[in-house]
Amino acid sequence: LMKKHIPTSIIIFGASGDLTGRKLIPSLFNLFRKHKSPKEFQIVGFGGTRFTNDQFRKHLREGLDQFANYEFTEKEWSRFAPCLKYLQGKYDRQDDFEQLRVTLASYERGDANRLYYMSIPPSLFPAILTNLDSTGQLQEDGGWRRAVVEKPFGTDLEAARKLIQQVHSALNENQIYRIDHYL
């Protein structure tokens, strides 16, 4: 039985990319503004770009100013911005995923839910899932773990099957959300 009122961490891989600033953060911020986000949550961006937390927030605010299709106040942004954090890392380095585990644990202080959003090319999914798995970040022992993956999923049927097999080596089917992504 999962606990209802525990922190939620949303981890976005590829957080410095276009999709995060154009779609993900405007959507997550809008949910926050409408009081539809978890009571306690953080959004942790993970990517190769060198950002401080403040630089990451500034980058995302510029995306909001350009892409949000709704009006918002400075007060709303000032309440949301502290929830945004950034961790620079490489997708194939287990040490960077160990740092992610430590960073998340320091915020969560115990049981927590986690949503991993793969805003990256599908070819990077296996390395990320392997590193999440090997650092114990996919175990559902004190909250749920979910991964959002986007299609296109592989370049042909054989590649898609191999990718599915690799994803299933780390996650159960009920932990995977697939999204069709069209620009």
Secondary structure as the mmCIF struct_conf table of DSSP 4:
data_model
#
loop_
_struct_conf.conf_type_id
_struct_conf.id
_struct_conf.beg_label_comp_id
_struct_conf.beg_label_asym_id
_struct_conf.beg_label_seq_id
_struct_conf.end_label_comp_id
_struct_conf.end_label_asym_id
_struct_conf.end_label_seq_id
BEND BEND1 LYS A 4 HIS A 5
STRN STRN1 THR A 8 PHE A 13
TURN_TY1_P TURN_TY1_P1 GLY A 14 SER A 16
BEND BEND2 GLY A 17 GLY A 17
HELX_RH_AL_P HELX_RH_AL_P1 ASP A 18 LEU A 19
HELX_RH_PI_P HELX_RH_PI_P1 THR A 20 LEU A 24
HELX_RH_AL_P HELX_RH_AL_P2 ILE A 25 ARG A 33
TURN_TY1_P TURN_TY1_P2 LYS A 34 HIS A 35
BEND BEND3 SER A 37 SER A 37
BEND BEND4 LYS A 39 GLU A 40
STRN STRN2 PHE A 41 GLY A 47
BEND BEND5 GLY A 48 THR A 49
HELX_RH_AL_P HELX_RH_AL_P3 ASN A 53 PHE A 67
BEND BEND6 ASN A 69 TYR A 70
HELX_RH_AL_P HELX_RH_AL_P4 GLU A 74 PHE A 80
HELX_RH_3T_P HELX_RH_3T_P1 ALA A 81 CYS A 83
STRN STRN3 LEU A 84 GLN A 88
TURN_TY1_P TURN_TY1_P3 TYR A 91 ASP A 92
HELX_RH_AL_P HELX_RH_AL_P5 GLN A 94 GLU A 108
BEND BEND7 GLY A 110 GLY A 110
STRN STRN4 ASN A 113 MET A 118
BEND BEND8 ILE A 120 ILE A 120
HELX_RH_3T_P HELX_RH_3T_P2 PRO A 122 LEU A 124
HELX_RH_AL_P HELX_RH_AL_P6 PHE A 125 SER A 134
TURN_TY1_P TURN_TY1_P4 THR A 135 GLY A 136
BEND BEND9 LEU A 138 LEU A 138
BEND BEND10 ASP A 141 GLY A 143
STRN STRN5 ARG A 145 LYS A 151
BEND BEND11 GLY A 154 ASP A 156
HELX_RH_AL_P HELX_RH_AL_P7 LEU A 157 HIS A 168
TURN_TY1_P TURN_TY1_P5 SER A 169 ALA A 170
HELX_RH_3T_P HELX_RH_3T_P3 GLU A 173 GLN A 175
STRN STRN6 ILE A 176 ASP A 180
#
